[in-house]
Amino acid sequence: MANSQRSVPNILVTGTPGVGKSTLCEQLAERTGLEWLEVGQIAKDCECFEEFDEVYQCPVLDEDKLIDEMEDKMGQGGKIVDYHGCDFFPERWFDIVFVLRTNNTVLYDRLGHRGYTGKKLEDNVQCEIFQTILEEAQEAYKMDIVHELPSNTPDDMEENVDKITAWVEEWKLRALS
């Protein structure tokens, strides 16, 4: 699936849980007309889980089954993929990758409001502190398509939506020429 075969781009929005991925993706889908794919929901709908992790109190994703479920959709283009992991998605799927980053104090409060506690809360905050998702993205995709965006405030969110919307419009124009 080469980028040149698509008339609209595929975007990956990733980052630690609580950085604002879903909020951003929902707004992007409204502004751009691209389809928002919530990977967690796809995994639930298609039963793409291997087991249940008792420590983190969540199901463990069957990445291969999920990829099989998403493959045909991604070939069409026009998708915004929203997930907290990124290194298992095929590189060919995405034209650009945005990694949302949040100040660890802000993130701690957001996750606490979601009911995260103990090890789950601590590990997610540490993941953000150590830039784990950013480094995964930089290792899994070409450096020139990976972009780090701040996601601390509503103003950051608005600026990010504006930037990504402008990028989509520019991409569409290049695809036409």
N, C-alpha and C positions, 0 to 999 in steps of 0.2 A: 504494500500500500504506500505509494509514493505521494508526497505532499502535492505534487503537480496534478494528481488525479482528482483532487478535491477542489470544489469551488468555494468552500467555506472551511475555516480552520478548526482544528481540535485543540482544546486548551486543557491543561491539567492545573488544578488549584489544590495545593497540598500544604501541610503544616501540622503542627502538634494539635491535638484536640483542644478546642477552646479559643483558637486564634481568629475565628470568624469566617471560616471557609464557606459554610452553608449560607450565611447571610450575604456574603459577597457573590456567591454563585447564583443565588436567587435573583439578586438585583441585576447581575450581568445577563442572565437569561431574559429578563424583562426588557432590558435596554437593547440587546443585540439580536434577539430572536433565536439564539442558539439554544440547543436542548441541554438542560441541566441533568446530568446523570449522578445521582447520589449512590455511590458504590455500596455503602452500608445497606441501603434499601434494596438494591439489586441483589446483593448477597442474601438478604432475608427472603425476598420473593422467589429466588431460584435455589434456595437451600444450599448455599455455597459455604458450608461450615464443616470442619473436621471434628471438632470436640468443643467442650466448654472449659474455659480457663477459670478454675476456682479462685485463684489468687486475685485476678483482675475482674472477676465476675462478668465475663463476656465470652462470646463464642470466638473460636479461632477460625480465621478465614481460610478456605480452600482456594488458594490463589489460582491454581491451574483451572479449576472449574469456573471460577469467575471470569478469567480471561476468555475461555471458550464461550461463555454467555455473552460477553461484550464484543467479541471480534467483529461480527457483521455490522453492528451499529457504528463502530468506530470507522469503518471503511468509508462510510457515507460522508463523513466530516460534519461540522456544525455541532460538535459536542463540547460541553464543559464538564469535565470529570472532577468530582469532589471526593477526596479521600485523604486520610491522615498518613498513609504510606504511599510510596511512589516507585520504589526500585524494582518492583516485579512487573510493572506495566511495560509492554513493548515500546521501545524508543520510537518506532515508526508511527505510532499512534498520534504523537503530539507535535504540534508546530511551535508551541511555547509552553513553558512551565512556570507557574508563579508559586513561590513559597512564601506564605504569610508568616510573619514573625511578630511576636508580642512580648512586651516587657514582662519579666517573670513575676513581678508583683501583681500586675494586672491579670496575668494568666492564672495565678494562684486564686485570686478572688473569683474569676469567672468559673473555674473548675469547682471551687468550693460551692458556688451557687448551684451547680449542676449535681451536687451531692457526692463529688469525688472526695475520698478520704484516704488516709493511710498511704500504703505503698503506691496505689494507683495515682493518687494526687502527687506524691513526691516524685515518682518516676516520670510523669508527664512534664512537670516543671523542670526537672533535670534534663529531659529531652530537649526542651526549648533552650535552656541555659547552654547546653553543649552543642547546639545547632545540628542535632542529629538528622532531622528531616532535610535541612538545607544541604548537608554533606551528602546524604543519600541521593538527592536530586542531582547534585553536581557530579557525582560518580556515575549515575545511571544515564544521564542525557548530555548532549553536547553543551559545553559551557555557555555558548552564545544564545541558547534558548532558555536558560534558567535565570529567573529574576526574583530577587528577594524584595518583598514589600512590607512596610511597617503596617501593623494592624492593631493599634492601641486605642484609637478614639473614633468616634463617628466621622470626624473630618478625614482621618486616614482612609476610612472605608469609602467615603465619597470620592476622594482623590484616586483611589485604586480602581473604582468602577469607571471613572472618567478615563484614566490611562488605558485600561484594558479595552474599553469600548473603542477608543481612538485607534488602538492597535488592530482590533478586528476590522474596522473600516478600511484601514490602510492595507491590511492583508488581502481583503476582498478586491480592492482596486488593483493590486499587483497581480492577483490571480486572473483578472480579466485581461490584462495586457500581455 
